[in-house]
Amino acid sequence: MAITRLGSLCGAAVLLVLLPVAGWAEDMAGHGEAAPDLDELIAIARRMNPDLAVAALESDAAAAKIAGADSLPDPKLIWQPMDIPRGDSTYLPSRLPRTDKLFVQQEFPLWGKRDLKREIAEANSQKAAVLRVVAENELVARVKATYAEYHEIHQAIDIDHELLPRLTTIARLATARYAQGLGRQQEATSAEIERTQLATELVNLEAERRKAKVRLNTLLGRPPGAPIVETPHLRPMPATLDLTDLSERAQRLNPELRAQDSEIHSADRSVELAEKSWYPDIGVTVGGVKTNGRFDGYEAMLEVNIPIRGGLRDSEIGEAKAMSGAARAKRQSKELDIGNELNDAYWSLEAARQMERLILDSSLPQAKLGFDSAASAYQVGKGEFIMVLTAEQQWRKTHLDRLKAQLDQQIRLAEIEKLVGGEL
């Protein structure tokens, strides 16, 4: 009779183990709208992220300065009353006729100074526009990485949902065997502890999923509870990447280097403008003369400033040259940083790619075979329970290692695309 009952329990356990486990997904009916995928999320981030909006407004502000950069200074209107007689009995002016002069004065910067000011404004505007691209690239990379993390958490949840029924079946079997005197109490206790730990891990993963969703919506500039696709898919990885080609593209297209190039151009023009402060500018004044209430002539005047303050100009030129040198040094430093970051991301991606390949080709099949074998042997009374637990933990760890390798590839790919200034 005991053998019959044990056989029935084993048969039920085998059926439960072989039953397919449905994929898990959060109920989206309450949201009332379709959840966007990664491409749509990136488009939303470009439209709604507040930091990107700030960068766009700063770019517009720099562009607005170009129109007035080479403008002439405002003219001056000068009124000059002359020959005002004194009253007979007081020292106050009398109401007798006098001479009035009315002038318009305009200063004219010469020697190409206005053109240089416009070039400086254009370079600063170009730098602000490129810094907007820098902010956008950084944002897109963060969205891609956070979305990949969101995917990893979902996959880990699916793995645990697949594993939990099998552990539940094994725990019930261990309890039944102990009740029939065919097993030890430690086996039943250990099985229940392992099942509870897995259920606890699922609770933690659910919390991590919600936090990842909040982080993703924050990047998008949306409310924390806005819908995110509940069955995320990883972006396909490029089949091959060539480090030499990536390095050349980064040197050519990286937006931070382009911003530094604009800064160097602006600094060089500032040096030229400072050096031309030794060249004098002119001022032209024209106007009419009114004497005794009657307009009777014109006057004109030409003014030339005398640049004799050598200390002032030398300090301005020295400052401009130092800033130009600093801009070049910053460009070289940034170029080295980008090269180092690109190499680090490239080799980390390649290592993660090889790790995933090894897991898929060797570790994962062996771990699955070991777990299935240990579980089947235990169910028919031919194996040790400790072997089942060890095989289960190895199977789960191997799956999680694969997910980690996939996540690392996605993050590194996002970093490379940020460094090279575009999608691969």
Secondary structure by P-SEA (a helix, b strand, c coil): caaaaaaaaaaaaaaaaaccccccccccccccbbbbcaaaaaaaaacccaaaaaaaaaaaaaaaaccccccccbbbbbbbbcccccccccccccccbbbbbbbbbbbbbccaaaaaaaaaaaaaaaaaaaaaaaaaaaaaaaaaaaaaaaaaaaaaaaaaaaaaaaaaaaaaaaaaaaaaccccaaaaaaaaaaaaaaaaaaaaaaaaaaaaaaaaaaaaccccccccccccccccccccccaaaaaaaaacccaaaaaaaaaaaaaaaaaaaaaaccbbbbbbbbbcccccccccbbbbbbbbbbccaaaaaaaaaaaaaaaaaaaaaaaaaaaaaaaaaaaaaaaaaaaaaaaaaaaaacaaaaaaaaaaaaaaaaaaccccaaaaaaaaaaaaaaaaaaaaaaaaaaaaaaaaaaaacccc
